[in-house]
Amino acid sequence: MKRLLWVCLTVLGTVAQAMAQELEQQQETEKAKLLNVVLDTRYDFKSDLDNEHGFRVNNLKLIVDGEVIPGLRYRIRQRLNSRQGSADTESHRENYIKAMDHAYVEIDAGTNFTFRAGKQNILFGTFEFDRRPFTIYLPSMNYDDLDSYTIGVNTAYTYKKQIFNVQIGNSTYPHYAEKEFAKKAFAVNFRWEG
């Protein structure tokens, strides 16, 4: 009976993943719209040695994005089930802001340059940042230990399908700066996509 349950859950999970990928591909090929609203979820079945079994919601995100005019885009992505920080150290409002992954405006300047300002992914080089974070089931140590998002600006230059990015944002580790500069610390990231 347990084997049959595991086989059924595996098949169901595989079919659901294939359908989600198909839907994601369809969404990417559609023309940009003024307003797109998506509720993105991830449910897992938890089973461990302590005989704890059950489904749980790992991620619940509200995504609002669109293109106002050709070349002017916006994106807001809010985690609705985030529990970052404790009530003793941070207010509910700060937790809500930390749960906002994206809140940016992006402008194309001609065919080669794109400028982005607001809260966005930090430009790391690990494989996880090219994918949606909640599709990662086993992250690398780099991804697991570092903050993923920052408020800043990014300039991207595209040349023959190669993209060169320069990003300046708030430092996620100001404690490495001298005390007098801790609240003024910035991070500069360079990334080549090609």
N, C-alpha and C positions, 0 to 999 in steps of 0.2 A: 504494500500500500504506500509506504514511504517513497519507494522508487518511482511509482506511478505519479505521485505528487510532485517529486523533483523533476521528472521528465516533463510533466504538464507545465510547471512553472518555468522551466528552461525554454520550452517551445513558445510559451506566451511572451516571455521576455524578449526572445529573439524576434518574434513577429512585431512586437511593440516598438523595438529599436529600429527595425527596417521601415515601419510606417512613419516613425518620427524623422528618420533620415530623408525619406521621400517627401514628407511635408516641408522639411527645411530646404530641400533643393527646389521645390516649387516656389517657396517664398522668396528665395534668392533670385529666381529667374523672372519674377513678376516686376513690372515697372514700378518705380518709386511712387508712393502716394503721399499726400499731404499728412495723413494721420494713420498710423498702424498701431493697433493695441494688441498685445499678445500676453497671455498668462502662461508662463513657462513653469512646468513642474517636474519633479523627479521623485518617484516613490520607490522604496526598496523593501524587500522582504528580509527581515532580520531573523537569523537563526544561529544560536551559539550553544556552547557546551552546557550552559546553565539552564538549558531548555526554555530559553526565552525565544518565542516565535511571534512574528507579527509584521504587519506592514507599517511603514513610517514615511512621513513626508520629509525628505532631505532638503529639498529646495522648492520654494514657491516664489516666483519672480514676476513682477509686472513690468512689461517693456512697452514704452511709448516712443515711437520714432517716425520719421518722415522726411520728405524733401519739400521745403517751402516753395522754392523755385529751383530750376536746374542749377546744381552746383552749391546749393545752400541746404545743408541737412542738420538735423538735431537728433539726439537720442537720450532717453532717460531709462535707466534700469534700476529698479528698486527691489531688494530682497524683502519679502513680507514675513518670513519666519526667522529672521536673524536674531540671535541673542548674543551680540558682542558686548563685552564689558559687563560689569556687575552694577546693580542698582546703587551700591555704596559709593562707587567711584565716578560713575558717569550718569548724567541725566538721561531720561527717555529720549529727549530730542537729540542728544549726541549719538545715542545708539541708532536712531532713525537715520541720521546723516551718514554714519559709518556703514549702514546697510545699503546705501545708495552707491551702486557700482559705477554707473555712468550718469553724467549730466553734462553734456557738451554740445557745442555747435561746431560744425565742420564746413569750411568754405573752400571750393576749388578756385584756384587762381590760374586760369589757362588750362592747358592740358598736362602740365608737368608738376605744378605745385598744389599741395593741399595743406590748409592750416586748420588746426583743431585747438579749441580752448574750452577748459572746464575739467570736470572729473572724468578720468579715463584710465585705461590699463597702463601700468608701468611697462615700459618696453624691455622686458627680459628676453633672454634667448632660449629658455627651455620650451619643450614641445607643448606644454600645457597652455601657454598663452596664445597659441594659434587656434585653440578650440574653446568651446564654451566651458567655463570652469566646472559646472556641475556634471559634465559628461566624463570627468576624470574620476576613475574609481580607485586608482593607486597612484598618487602623485609622487614626484621626485622630492627629495629633501629640500631642494631649493624652493620649489613652489609651496611646499607645506609650511615652511618657516618664514617666508617673507610676505609682506603686505602686497596686494596685487594692484591697488588703485591709488592714484594720486591726483591732486588738483594742479593743473599746469597747462602748458602750451606745447604743441607738437607741430613741426614743419616736416612735410614729406615731399621728397623730390622723386619723380618717376622718370626713369630713362631706360627704354627698351626692356620693359617688363621687370626691371630692377627698381626697388623702392628703397631710398635712403631716408631714414628718419632721424631727427634731432628733437629731443624732448627735454624741456626744463620744467621741473615740478617741485612741489614741497618735498623735503627730505622726509622719508619715513623713519629715519634713524637720527634725529637731531642730537641724541646723546653722544654721538661721535664728534660733534663740533665743540669748539671752545664754549665755555659757559655763556659768555657775552653774546655769542652768535647762535646759540641753540634754537632760538625762536625765529631766526632769520636764515636757517640752513636750507639750501636748495640741492637738488640732485639733477645731474645732466646725464642723459642716456642717449646712446647712439645705437641704431639698429639697421642692418641691411637685410632686406627681404629679397631673395632671388633664387 
